[in-house]
Amino acid sequence: MDKQIMLMDLATRYHAKAFTKNYIMVYNVKGVVYFTVCTSELVDHVVCLDKASRGQGYSLRFKPNAEQ
């Protein structure tokens, strides 16, 4: 299966079970902790598909880069 399709499928499933459209994203930049309150549309653009621990399938991860 294409990774982009898997990413969209996992995000859709996550949002269906989260019972919210608002999220708080927290990140650390050079020792300073920042947070962003955002909607599910923004979350879909900043999460990535990553291997789950011990190789048990895939999971969504929030690993922001400098641009994000």
C-alpha positions in Angstrom: 0.0 0.0 0.0 1.2 3.5 -0.8 2.6 5.4 2.3 0.5 8.5 1.5 -2.7 6.4 1.5 -1.7 4.7 4.7 -1.0 8.1 6.3 -4.4 9.5 5.3 -6.1 6.3 6.4 -4.5 6.3 9.9 -5.2 10.1 10.3 -8.9 9.5 9.4 -9.2 6.7 11.8 -7.5 8.7 14.6 -9.8 11.7 14.1 -12.9 9.5 14.1 -12.0 8.1 17.5 -10.6 11.4 19.0 -14.0 13.0 19.4 -12.4 16.5 18.9 -11.4 18.8 16.1 -9.0 20.8 18.2 -5.5 19.6 19.2 -2.6 20.9 21.2 0.8 20.3 19.6 3.8 20.7 21.9 7.4 20.9 20.7 10.8 21.9 22.1 13.2 24.3 20.3 16.6 24.8 21.9 15.3 24.1 25.4 12.2 26.3 25.1 8.8 24.5 25.0 6.2 25.9 22.6 2.6 24.8 22.0 0.1 25.4 19.2 -3.6 25.0 19.4 -4.8 23.8 16.0 -7.5 22.0 14.2 -7.4 18.5 12.6 -6.7 20.0 9.2 -3.4 21.4 10.4 -2.5 18.2 12.2 -2.8 16.2 9.0 0.0 18.4 7.5 2.5 18.0 10.3 2.3 14.3 11.2 4.3 11.7 9.4 4.1 7.9 8.9 6.6 6.0 11.0 7.3 2.4 11.9 5.7 1.5 15.3 7.9 0.1 18.0 9.2 -3.4 17.6 8.2 -3.4 13.9 4.5 -3.8 14.7 3.0 -1.9 11.8 2.9 1.9 11.3 1.9 4.8 13.4 1.5 8.6 13.2 4.3 10.7 14.6 4.6 14.4 15.3 8.2 15.4 14.5 8.1 19.0 13.3 11.0 20.3 11.2 12.3 23.9 11.2 9.8 25.0 8.6 6.8 23.5 10.3 
